Amino acid sequence: MVRMYDVLVVGGGVVGCSVARELSRFSLRTAVLEKELDVGLGTSCRNSGVLHAGFNYAPGSTRALLDVQGNRMMDDLCRDLKVKIKRIGKLTVAFDDEEVAELHRLKEQGEVNGVPGLELVGHDRMQTIQHGVEGVLALYSPSSSIISPYGLTIGLAENALANGAHFHLGQRVTSIASQERGGWAVTTASGDRFSAAVLVNAAGLFAADVCRMAGITEHEIYPCRGEYYVLDRRLDGIVKTLVYPVPKKNSPGLGIHLTPTVDGNLLVGPSAEYLDDPEDCACSRDVMKDLRREAHHLMPEIHVTDYIRSFSGIRAKQTPPSVGGNKDFVVEDRKDVKGFINLLGIESPGLTSAPAIAAMVRAMVEHHLPLAPNPTFNPVRPGSALLFSDRPAEERADLIAQNPDYGEIICRCEKITKQEIIDAVRNPLGARTMVSIKYRARASMGRCQGGFCIPRIVRILRNEFGWSTADFLKRSTSSPLFVGTVRPGGEGTER
Ligand SMILES: Cc1cc2nc3c(=O)[nH]c(=O)nc-3n(C[C@H](O)[C@H](O)[C@H](O)COP(=O)(O)OP(=O)(O)OC[C@H]3O[C@@H](n4cnc5c(N)ncnc54)[C@H](O)[C@@H]3O)c2cc1C
């Protein structure tokens, strides 16, 4: 059987989910094909979670345009999708004359790009914005902000789904062929077949591979890993504003810095290291050592016990290590390959730009298909952006009175209740990995990193949802939570 759609989006990262959500405003049959068992498991949930203002990119570039537009769209989007966002601003700090000159250039560039409120601030004003920052001059950008990257990606996907888009998870696209009568025939690793008039390539690190499947051979992606440390929430509130160094010429990233997250952690990173394997998300001992040294230099009060976790994300670069720097985003409706919309090289600021990329894709789709409004489109996702523990006391008491599962804390570090775990398991996309639960409920993201709550979550899944040992996957089918054999009588019994 061939499943027929108007538009197929390959890749369920923040870009693919934004496109699906934008297209769900119209009466189109749209589907996302994602190789992983959930959305956002590529780069989209492995980044700094910063909404960039847009002064770092050359005027007239697609990146500059989409970043500024995307940033502007985020308040309404986050309100509708119940996503955490904090408009905390950013200081880019100069230490010498060369960096001061660069700050002046960045301010002018930002103003040409339409970045609002840019201001050069001296040492005293710097200190009032963020106590303890040293430097001779800083560029203050009030529209730089922080956001929950998982919240945004999942929110976009769930809202797209609620408005009629389809999500096929665990479906790796392996071949794309143009059809005689027009449009695309798509096959996945499981042998399932799909067809559509328009194909949108949002495959991130694998976008050049998807291009090659369609006969487009001129692109190459060079994976470049960025590693991070996550610091304990003990330090919440110490860093009130983003503080970045002046970017170095031809550097693959914006430099190592401290980034507060919307949930109250601090991130140290990211490093920048080219590698061959686009999925090698390991963290390396040498980089971790560098990050600890850098963190201590930036903030001496960081204690060795504040480091609670490490992770890495991989940039989809179009420039090889010998060239360095960045190239502009490719956002194109291929003239030579009809019905192929190509989103490639979407590295930073792709998270910020995602909604604006989606609006651009919508205009491209309109050249191929009539776009009649979806009469039942609802931009609002039900629920709350707040965790149960962040809600007012009265509301919490009411909820516990109605449902005692709100009264049982499962994740002690983050104060996540049993009902929040149950809601995460019942997610509309049907994603069933431990990471899916973590990204939705925040359980196991605290100081003990799941040491306390994972056995309790396992018990809930086993007793209330009937999961068997083989159902427990950390992230994918190749990462089972349990290995080995089960003791006789060990499965399915409460202990
Ligand atoms: C270290 C780091 C820090 C960053 N910090 C920021 C930041 O602070 N602010 C910002 O704006 N941006 C930031 N970014 C950039 C941002 O994370 C990316 O631009 C964005 O996540 C790209 O989204 P995407 O959907 O294109 O890619 P992805 O999230 O990688 O999604 C692509 C999806 O396609 C799927 N896929 C691939 N091949 C196939 C196939 N054959 N079949 C089916 N599915 C397939 C993958 O599984 C994946 O889920 C950062 C990136 C990195 C690496």
Ligand as a Chemical Component Dictionary entry (heavy atoms), coordinates in Angstrom:
data_LIG
# 
_chem_comp.id                   LIG 
_chem_comp.type                 NON-POLYMER 
_chem_comp.pdbx_formal_charge   0 
_chem_comp.three_letter_code    LIG 
# 
loop_
_chem_comp_atom.comp_id 
_chem_comp_atom.atom_id 
_chem_comp_atom.alt_atom_id 
_chem_comp_atom.type_symbol 
_chem_comp_atom.charge 
_chem_comp_atom.model_Cartn_x 
_chem_comp_atom.model_Cartn_y 
_chem_comp_atom.model_Cartn_z 
_chem_comp_atom.pdbx_ordinal 
LIG C1  C1  C 0 26.120 22.781 19.552 1  
LIG C2  C2  C 0 24.969 23.486 18.890 2  
LIG C3  C3  C 0 24.430 24.648 19.456 3  
LIG C4  C4  C 0 23.397 25.313 18.837 4  
LIG N1  N1  N 0 22.822 26.395 19.451 5  
LIG C5  C5  C 0 21.813 27.029 18.860 6  
LIG C6  C6  C 0 21.187 28.127 19.508 7  
LIG O1  O1  O 0 21.503 28.455 20.635 8  
LIG N2  N2  N 0 20.216 28.798 18.834 9  
LIG C7  C7  C 0 19.829 28.445 17.583 10 
LIG O2  O2  O 0 18.988 29.129 17.028 11 
LIG N3  N3  N 0 20.351 27.364 16.978 12 
LIG C8  C8  C 0 21.314 26.656 17.590 13 
LIG N4  N4  N 0 21.846 25.546 17.003 14 
LIG C9  C9  C 0 21.348 25.141 15.703 15 
LIG C10 C10 C 0 20.049 24.359 15.813 16 
LIG O3  O3  O 0 20.103 23.385 16.837 17 
LIG C11 C11 C 0 19.793 23.694 14.460 18 
LIG O4  O4  O 0 19.878 24.678 13.468 19 
LIG C12 C12 C 0 18.423 23.070 14.378 20 
LIG O5  O5  O 0 18.195 22.198 15.448 21 
LIG C13 C13 C 0 18.308 22.327 13.054 22 
LIG O6  O6  O 0 17.075 21.684 13.032 23 
LIG P1  P1  P 0 16.755 20.622 11.906 24 
LIG O7  O7  O 0 15.338 20.271 12.081 25 
LIG O8  O8  O 0 17.213 21.160 10.605 26 
LIG O9  O9  O 0 17.743 19.412 12.200 27 
LIG P2  P2  P 0 17.548 18.140 13.171 28 
LIG O10 O10 O 0 17.054 18.506 14.506 29 
LIG O11 O11 O 0 18.843 17.388 13.136 30 
LIG O12 O12 O 0 16.396 17.315 12.461 31 
LIG C14 C14 C 0 16.627 16.558 11.322 32 
LIG C15 C15 C 0 15.824 15.282 11.500 33 
LIG O13 O13 O 0 15.864 14.528 10.319 34 
LIG C16 C16 C 0 15.876 13.166 10.663 35 
LIG N5  N5  N 0 16.384 12.432 9.513  36 
LIG C17 C17 C 0 17.615 12.493 8.969  37 
LIG N6  N6  N 0 17.705 11.680 7.909  38 
LIG C18 C18 C 0 16.494 11.088 7.771  39 
LIG C19 C19 C 0 15.979 10.136 6.868  40 
LIG N7  N7  N 0 16.723 9.613  5.879  41 
LIG N8  N8  N 0 14.695 9.734  7.008  42 
LIG C20 C20 C 0 13.917 10.239 8.012  43 
LIG N9  N9  N 0 14.380 11.132 8.909  44 
LIG C21 C21 C 0 15.643 11.558 8.788  45 
LIG C22 C22 C 0 16.794 13.135 11.879 46 
LIG O14 O14 O 0 16.598 11.989 12.658 47 
LIG C23 C23 C 0 16.400 14.407 12.593 48 
LIG O15 O15 O 0 15.421 14.198 13.586 49 
LIG C24 C24 C 0 22.877 24.837 17.617 50 
LIG C25 C25 C 0 23.384 23.654 17.062 51 
LIG C26 C26 C 0 24.404 22.975 17.706 52 
LIG C27 C27 C 0 24.918 21.700 17.145 53 
# 
loop_
_chem_comp_bond.comp_id 
_chem_comp_bond.atom_id_1 
_chem_comp_bond.atom_id_2 
_chem_comp_bond.value_order 
_chem_comp_bond.pdbx_ordinal 
LIG C1  C2  SING 1  
LIG C2  C3  SING 2  
LIG C2  C26 DOUB 3  
LIG C3  C4  DOUB 4  
LIG C4  N1  SING 5  
LIG C4  C24 SING 6  
LIG N1  C5  DOUB 7  
LIG C5  C6  SING 8  
LIG C5  C8  SING 9  
LIG C6  O1  DOUB 10 
LIG C6  N2  SING 11 
LIG N2  C7  SING 12 
LIG C7  O2  DOUB 13 
LIG C7  N3  SING 14 
LIG N3  C8  DOUB 15 
LIG C8  N4  SING 16 
LIG N4  C9  SING 17 
LIG N4  C24 SING 18 
LIG C9  C10 SING 19 
LIG C10 O3  SING 20 
LIG C10 C11 SING 21 
LIG C11 O4  SING 22 
LIG C11 C12 SING 23 
LIG C12 O5  SING 24 
LIG C12 C13 SING 25 
LIG C13 O6  SING 26 
LIG O6  P1  SING 27 
LIG P1  O7  DOUB 28 
LIG P1  O8  SING 29 
LIG P1  O9  SING 30 
LIG O9  P2  SING 31 
LIG P2  O10 DOUB 32 
LIG P2  O11 SING 33 
LIG P2  O12 SING 34 
LIG O12 C14 SING 35 
LIG C14 C15 SING 36 
LIG C15 O13 SING 37 
LIG C15 C23 SING 38 
LIG O13 C16 SING 39 
LIG C16 N5  SING 40 
LIG C16 C22 SING 41 
LIG N5  C17 SING 42 
LIG N5  C21 SING 43 
LIG C17 N6  DOUB 44 
LIG N6  C18 SING 45 
LIG C18 C19 SING 46 
LIG C18 C21 DOUB 47 
LIG C19 N7  SING 48 
LIG C19 N8  DOUB 49 
LIG N8  C20 SING 50 
LIG C20 N9  DOUB 51 
LIG N9  C21 SING 52 
LIG C22 O14 SING 53 
LIG C22 C23 SING 54 
LIG C23 O15 SING 55 
LIG C24 C25 DOUB 56 
LIG C25 C26 SING 57 
LIG C26 C27 SING 58 
# 
